[in-house]
Amino acid sequence: MRLKNKVAIVTGGAQGIGRGIVKLFAEEGAKVVIADVNSESGEQAEIEFTEENLKVAFHKTDVGNEDDVRSLMKFTTDKFGGIDILVNNAAVNYRKAVHETSLEEWNNLMNINLTGAFLCSKYAIPEMQKQDSASIINIVSWHAETTITRLAAYASAKGGLTALTRQMALDYGKDQIRVNAVGPSTVDTPMLEKTFASLDDPEEAMEQSLAFNPMGRFGKVDDIAKACLFFASDDSTFVSGHTMMVDGGQINKVSRPISFD
């Protein structure tokens, strides 16, 4: 019960990596708010986890909408009494190079993947400053440092979020707010299935992806959730400003852009 009596918010918490983080945090004793724009998935997750006697609550949230984010913070403090942990996980992805990306697509991705983390942090921090200590965890990606072809907006946003992690760690260390990032490589989630399905040869792309990883497998949602648990718990009370790559060693192997085209 490493998170007993802690209150956590997980954005994009209804599916994939976010859902795994919600489940593990709640199993470790936290009261967790599932923040997601998908009402159907969010409400279903709340029902399923509540049936397992886990303390969770769903709040529909578009993280790129300032009013939604303010509402999320009020909902959390009203229901659970404060905010100790924020996981900025909500994200979308487009498989496009710069010249293929519309301004609308660029702005939409940045609004969710980067501005969303900024807004959630901005409005969570005043509540976190009331606690003895707190933790912000940003889900970045190995694409922030080395990437594949045609991920212009996604890689840019994740790189920006990595930089924002370092900046917030400097600015809020005095408040005992730790800010760290977790950088997954390829993780077996519905988003991954959707990405492969959009390619001309999904099977070949999957084989290439597996071949690039030294461990020869995709990450599991639980691999990422456990890394987040370390940063959320008192096991990391003197760790801030770091990005932990949870990638099976892939970032050490990949030194050139990879193309599935």
Residue, then its C-alpha position, 0 to 999 in steps of 0.5 A: m500500500r505504497l500510496k495509502n491515503k494519496v489522491a491521484i489524477v491520471t489523464g487519459g486514464a480510461q484506456g491503455i497505459g493510463r488505465g493500467i496506471v489507475k488500476l495499480f495506483a488504486e491497488e496501492g491505496a490511492k484514491v484515483v480520478i480517471a480523467d478522460v474525454n471518452s465518457e463511455s470508456g471512463e464510466q466503464a472503467e469506474i464501474e469495473f474498478t469500483e466492483e473490485n473495491l478500488k477507490v476511483a471516480f471518473h470525470k470527463t475532461d478535455v485536457g486542452n480545455e482550460d475550463d475542463v481542467r479547472s473543473l477536474m481539479k475542483f471535482t478532485t478536491d471536492k471528492f477526495g480532499g486534495i491532490d498529491i499525484l498528477v500523471n499527465n498521460a493523455a495523448v493522440n498521435y498522427r503518423k505524418a511528416v511535416h509537409e503532410t501535417s495540417l495546421e489543424e492536426w498540429n495544433n490539436l496534437m500539441n493542445i492535448n499532448l503538451t498544452g494539456a500537461f501544462l494546464c493540468s500541472k498549472y491548476a494542480i500545483p496550487e493544491m499540491q503546494k498545500q501538501d507536505s510533498a507531491s509528485i507530477i509524472n509526465i508520460v513522454s516517449w523514446h520518440a523525444e530523443t530518437t524516433i522513427t520517420r513521419l512522427a513530426a508533431y508527436a516527437s516534437a510534443k514529447g520533446g517539449l514535455t521532456a523539457l517541461t519536466r526539467q523546468m518544473a522540477l527546478d521551479y517547484g522543488k522548493d515546494q517539495i513537488r517532484v516532477n519526473a517523466v516516464g518514457p515508454s517505447t512500443v507498448d501493447t495498447p489499443m493505440l499501438e494496434k491502431t497505428f499498425a493498422s494504418l500502415d500498408d503492411p502492419e505485420e511487417a511493421m510489427e516484426q520490424s518493431l520487435a526486431f529493434n528492441p533488445m528484449g525482443r518484445f513490446g512493453k506491457v502496460d504494467d511495465i509503465a505503471k510500475a515505473c510511475l508507481f516508483f515516482a509517485s511513492d515515497d521511494s523517490t522522495f529525492v528524485s526529480g527532473h529525471t526521465m526514466m526510459v522504460d523501453g527494454g534498452q531500445i533507445n541504446k540500440v536505435s541510433r538512426p531514424i527508422s522507416f516503415d515506409 
